Amino acid sequence: MTTKAVKPKVEDVIYEVLADDVHEMASDFVAFLRANKLTTPWSATNSWKIRFKGKDVGFLSTYGTAAYRGLTVNSWQICFTAHDFACDDTALGESCVLSDIQKNIVWSKLSNCQNHPYQCNPGKSMTILGKKIENVCHQWLYLTNPDIESLDCAKKLILLFVNSVSNRR
């Protein structure tokens, strides 16, 4: 008899592995995803894809996922992988415009193919929020244990992705 792999819901694992204050932020983020019609199908142990209309935005992971994510006890992470949308916040109105602080958060946390162990060189050339970046990794942005400002930044990036996908013909 075959057994079915357990594919827990992200909300259940967040509740189990994150402490109250961290749990609340992660749960609020998942609620944001749901409110904006994004799904979180299971990907691997303690890791879920973030998807919109069948397109991957990235991953949400918690402690207990693959070791290469570098997560420690009581930690979680948002990883952006989508390369097929324009990171241009000027066309979406005031609610999606990233502040200079948020743009600096993105630029400072970009994953460059020359500064991590995944050996995925040469990376891609991308324009991200008006700045041309070379050697951008396929997993181009990691927000680990995001604070309020970083979480708001992640939400705005996701809205940019949603808008980009929604406006395709």
C-alpha positions in Angstrom: 0.0 0.0 0.0 1.4 3.4 -0.9 1.2 6.3 1.4 0.5 9.8 0.4 3.2 12.4 1.2 2.0 14.9 3.8 1.7 18.4 2.2 0.7 20.7 5.1 -0.9 24.0 4.6 1.5 27.0 5.2 -0.8 28.3 8.0 -0.4 25.1 10.0 3.3 25.0 9.8 3.7 28.7 10.6 1.6 28.1 13.7 3.8 25.1 14.7 7.3 26.4 14.1 7.2 30.2 14.6 6.9 32.0 18.0 3.9 34.4 18.6 5.4 37.7 17.3 7.0 36.1 14.2 4.0 33.9 13.7 1.7 36.9 13.6 3.8 38.7 10.9 4.0 35.5 8.7 0.3 34.8 9.2 -0.5 38.4 8.2 1.6 38.0 5.0 -0.2 34.7 4.1 -3.6 36.6 4.6 -2.3 39.3 2.3 -1.5 36.6 -0.3 -5.0 35.1 0.0 -6.7 38.5 -0.2 -4.9 39.2 -3.5 -5.8 35.8 -5.0 -2.3 34.3 -4.7 -2.0 30.6 -3.8 0.6 28.8 -1.8 0.9 25.2 -3.0 3.3 23.0 -1.1 6.7 22.7 -2.7 9.0 20.8 -0.2 9.4 20.4 3.5 8.4 23.7 5.1 8.4 25.5 1.7 5.5 26.7 -0.4 5.4 28.3 -3.8 3.8 31.7 -4.1 1.7 31.7 -7.3 -0.7 33.9 -9.2 -2.7 32.6 -12.1 -0.3 29.7 -12.5 2.8 31.9 -12.5 5.4 31.5 -9.8 6.3 34.6 -7.8 8.7 32.8 -5.5 8.7 30.9 -2.2 7.6 31.2 1.4 9.8 29.0 3.7 10.1 28.4 7.4 12.6 26.8 9.6 12.9 23.1 8.8 13.1 23.6 5.1 16.2 22.8 3.0 19.5 23.7 4.8 20.7 25.9 1.9 18.0 28.4 2.8 20.0 29.1 6.0 16.9 29.4 8.2 17.4 29.0 11.9 14.9 28.3 14.7 11.9 30.7 14.6 12.8 32.1 11.2 11.0 32.4 7.9 11.8 33.8 4.5 10.2 35.2 1.3 12.2 34.4 -1.8 11.4 36.0 -5.2 12.1 34.0 -8.3 9.9 35.6 -11.0 12.0 37.2 -13.7 9.2 37.7 -16.2 7.7 40.9 -14.9 8.8 44.5 -15.1 9.9 45.8 -11.7 8.6 49.2 -12.5 6.5 50.8 -9.8 5.7 54.1 -11.5 2.7 52.9 -13.6 0.6 51.5 -10.7 -0.3 54.6 -8.7 0.6 55.7 -5.2 -0.4 52.4 -3.4 2.3 50.4 -5.2 5.1 53.0 -5.3 8.1 51.8 -3.3 9.8 54.4 -1.1 13.5 55.0 -1.5 14.0 53.0 1.7 12.1 50.1 0.2 14.1 50.3 -3.1 17.3 50.2 -1.0 16.0 47.1 0.8 15.5 45.4 -2.5 18.8 46.5 -4.0 20.7 45.6 -0.8 19.2 42.1 -0.6 19.6 41.1 -4.2 21.1 37.7 -4.8 24.0 37.9 -7.2 25.2 34.7 -8.9 28.8 35.6 -7.9 28.1 35.8 -4.1 26.4 32.5 -3.3 27.2 28.8 -3.5 24.6 27.7 -6.0 27.0 28.0 -9.1 24.3 29.3 -11.4 26.5 31.8 -13.2 26.3 33.8 -15.3 22.9 35.1 -13.9 20.6 37.5 -15.7 20.8 41.2 -16.5 17.7 42.9 -15.0 16.4 46.4 -14.5 14.9 46.4 -11.0 13.1 49.5 -9.8 14.9 51.6 -12.3 18.4 50.3 -11.6 20.2 48.0 -14.1 21.7 45.0 -12.2 24.1 42.4 -13.7 24.4 38.7 -12.7 21.1 38.5 -10.9 20.4 35.0 -9.6 17.3 33.0 -10.6 16.3 33.4 -6.9 17.0 37.1 -7.0 15.6 38.4 -3.7 15.6 36.9 -0.2 13.8 38.6 2.7 14.6 36.6 5.8 12.7 37.4 9.0 11.4 40.6 7.3 10.6 43.6 9.5 7.5 45.7 8.9 9.2 47.9 6.2 10.6 44.8 4.4 7.3 43.1 4.6 5.5 46.1 3.1 8.1 46.1 0.4 7.5 42.4 -0.4 3.8 43.1 -0.6 4.3 45.9 -3.1 6.6 43.8 -5.2 3.9 41.1 -5.2 1.3 43.7 -6.3 3.7 44.7 -9.2 3.8 41.0 -10.2 0.0 40.6 -10.0 -0.5 43.8 -12.1 2.1 42.6 -14.7 0.4 39.1 -15.0 -3.1 40.6 -15.0 -2.3 43.1 -17.8 -0.9 40.4 -20.2 -3.0 39.6 -23.2 
